[in-house]
Amino acid sequence: MKVSEAIKERFSVRAYLDKPVSKETVYKLLDLVRFAPSGHNTQPWEVAVLMGKTKENLSKKLIEAVNSRVERKYDFAYGYKDVPDFVKARRNACNVKVFNHKNIDPKKDKDKLKEHILENFRFFGAPVGLILMRDKRLGEEAFVDIGIFAQTLMLAALEFGLATCSQTSVAAYAELLHKELGIPDEKMIVMSMALGYPDMEAHINKLRMDREEVDAFTTFYD
Ligand SMILES: Cc1cc2nc3c(=O)[nH]c(=O)nc-3n(C[C@H](O)[C@H](O)[C@H](O)COP(=O)(O)O)c2cc1C
């Protein structure tokens, strides 16, 4: 697969086949992803790989937390203080596209909406959940490195026939993740990722998101 194909073919996969991913495969994947670049080659990423019973139990606890309205609290300052209009517009367009595709009216279909949200905490049925972390003592620049690592992971996964979905929804329950997985306090949980073999027949996986044209985000200074 050409790099350009990988970039264009990757999408957030939200339904997976009931087919396990071996520990060896995850190891091989990470053995490739470790070549991602980082500032001063600091390689600040740390990964927790959740599989089998551990993943199942964690999903159960997360769903209980959502259902009992446990307060969502990240290990870092999440969210925009003052949301610019262009962000509001793109965020709304994203939600509308997903809800239309799933035939959910978020104002009326409360049960469907809840189910939709809970899918995140089941890692969309993927057999593997990855938690990406960094040390809390690092500066904000480490987020850049984690982002680059995440995209490297998502693209590399394609070569193994695997698919991914990045998630910030799960990281909102940071305290629970620390407690259940025994993740030390000095580690900052940045995001999670579903990893598995995609169910390409699933309706949700027919969804493709739009992108702005180059001119919308580029200025040439020549
Ligand atoms: C950092 C990050 C966090 C995300 N969090 C979630 C999430 O919690 N749940 C979800 O369903 N999708 C999540 N997404 C997926 C985005 O909605 C998706 O990348 C975007 O709509 C573009 O669609 P595409 O990935 O299919 O190209 C996240 C993506 C990124 C990069």
The ligand as an ORCA input file, in Angstrom:
! r2SCAN-3c Opt
* xyz 0 1
  C      -7.776     12.814     19.242
  C      -9.034     12.208     18.687
  C     -10.072     11.861     19.525
  C     -11.225     11.263     19.027
  N     -12.204     10.852     19.893
  C     -13.254     10.143     19.429
  C     -14.167      9.560     20.322
  O     -14.049      9.677     21.541
  N     -15.195      8.842     19.788
  C     -15.355      8.672     18.448
  O     -16.296      7.994     18.027
  N     -14.480      9.214     17.553
  C     -13.429      9.929     18.030
  N     -12.508     10.443     17.147
  C     -12.668     10.243     15.705
  C     -13.023     11.539     14.974
  O     -14.382     11.813     15.119
  C     -12.631     11.345     13.505
  O     -11.241     11.203     13.401
  C     -13.059     12.515     12.611
  O     -14.460     12.684     12.622
  C     -12.603     12.297     11.172
  O     -13.123     11.086     10.682
  P     -12.202      9.906     10.185
  O     -11.230      9.548     11.294
  O     -13.150      8.774      9.883
  O     -11.462     10.375      8.979
  C     -11.359     11.051     17.641
  C     -10.304     11.412     16.784
  C      -9.157     11.972     17.292
  C      -8.027     12.310     16.360
*
